[in-house]
Amino acid sequence: MTDRLDSMSILVAAVDAGSLSSAARQLGLPLATVSRRVAELETRLGTTILRRSARGLTPTDMGVAYVAACRRILEDVAEAERAAAGEYSAPVGLLTLTAPIVFGRLHVLPVVAAFLRAYPEVDVRLELTDRPVSLQEERIDAAIRIGQLPDSSLRARRIGQVRRVICASPAYLATRDRPESPEDLAGHDCITFENLMPSDRWSFGDRQDRRQIRIRSRMIVNTAEAAIDAAVAGLGVTRVLSYQTAAAVAEGRLEILLRSSEPEPWPVSILYRGGLVARKVRAFVDFAAPRLEVAL
């Protein structure tokens, strides 16, 4: 059974890597071993699991279902091992977390530091990224998400909300007419954080009231920090999330504009997988939620 589980792990790694050779490098195994293990599975099943071509590996129709079953089996085995190791009776072991980059640095990291002091038997791997992360496929224990959540088997605990705000520096506003409506932005220099919105139009309103306002981006950046710094420097009007600009607003370096035109706030939630929840995960959710609510 152990050999078969190892072979399943190799198969899943090969599918994820896109080739047997890439999987061999990632696993630190000879290519011949990886190829033999996959072939043994196909012989046992009496069918072809993977199609091999110059462009890489793709599962057959039967292979798609079998690889999905392998993932479930491997996760069940890992879950059983964690239970046997005591992760479900006490907060112990490695806790893997993910959060958006700026929100994670400003709010999640201090909470994680306090959590580690409170739970010395737990270690944390925190990935700060703005890309979508699959908790199931990447074996993440919990994620902090900003935005509306799709229906899924994941559990969610709402911890607050953030606004999408328009802001500019007092120096910029001293030289330009203050915008009184979204349409007035057409006559302003804009700084666009391209991960949040297109560079040629900003949207306002929600659902039936949603409308697109054409704008001119004098500057386009790929981080919120750069957009905020450019706005503080007086280069124009920018749009970011409320927590990203909170410090600059509190210090008087930026002013919030068009408050009445802001769309509905986005929820902030802690997501974690359903089923049997490890004590380390439950401990983190219960520890972090009230502290992040206060931070927001």
Helices and strands as residue ranges (DSSP letters): H 2-17, H 20-27, H 31-45, E 50-53, E 56-59, H 61-84, E 93-99, H 101-103, I 104-108, H 109-118, E 122-128, E 142-146, E 155-162, E 164-168, H 170-175, G 182-187, E 189-193, E 201-204, G 207-209, E 211-214, E 216-221, H 224-232, E 237-241, H 242-250, E 255-257, G 259-261, E 266-272, H 279-295
